[in-house]
Amino acid sequence: MAQATTKHHDYHLVDPSPWPVVGSLSAFIMAVGAIFWMHNYFAAAPIVFGIGVLGILYTMIGWWRDVIREAEYGGFHTQVVQISHRYGMILFIASEVMFFVAWFWAYFNVALFPDVPKEILRTEFIGGVWPPKGIETFNPWHLPLLNTLILLTSGTTVTWAHHALLEGDRQGLKWGLICTVLLGLIFTSVQAFEYSHATFGFSGNIYGATFFMATGFHGFHVIIGTIFLIVCLIRAFAGQFTPDHHLGFEFAAWYWHFVDVVWVFLFACIYIWGAGAHMAAGGH
């Protein structure tokens, strides 16, 4: 019997888990609640939506807890399994890249061709120029520049934390993660402050729609990345990362650098190039 359960390979064949079923049901409940809420079908729709969200959060916590246990205590994450996980994270980030390509495409499709003859309604709507007439864009050299410096600095601190871990410096790991999390929170706060002073809204104009979709989804990714790093910080204090076994933190660092790179493109393309010649030159 003992011989039948002996592992003769480097792969991880996972045990039966309730999380796929629980997660699927929770997602379905959340979707139903959201649809009913948006259409005002019944008063309890927000409660249904909230139940679904709680179910998804419970699934995330439980499922990732099991993965951590498999890695830390079960010994299931062999070198072969770690390679598969890295491929998975690379493909996930690649899918996120294409997600943002869609928003850049929507932005440049209009910004580069604001007066295409065959797009008569577009020309009339935006006045044949970009930024559209009546739109007061943000000065890229004020809050956007500040946020750029904040995010680039956070990329430096997360790299510091990674190298500290590789060298066995646990205090450097903790302080690097603390600084990165604080910088991420500051970035989100500055962007929220910037949004509150926008002279244009999301609806009613194509500039606002493309601007908020691109920068807003990036801000959402910053929030996700900050939560990711907070979890890594908690695990660092628990002593779960070692110099040769820290996939969770490595993936968080990859994700954070991806967020940094996307912001650099957003800052250059939307805030500087898309602000108009006067603003891009440093005007007020």
Secondary structure by P-SEA (a helix, b strand, c coil): cccccccccccccccccaaaaaaaaaaaaaaaaaaaaaaccccaaaaaaaaaaaaaaaaaaaaaaaaaaaacccccccaaaaaaaaaaaaaaaaaaaaaaaaaaaaaaacccccccccaaaaaaaaccccccccccccccccaaaaaaaaaaaaaaaaaaaaaaaaacaaaaaaaaaaaaaaaaaaaaaaaaaaaaaccccccccaaaaaaaaaaaaaaaaaaaaaaaaaaaaaaaaaccccccccaaaaaaaaaaaaaaaaaaaaaacccccccccccccccc
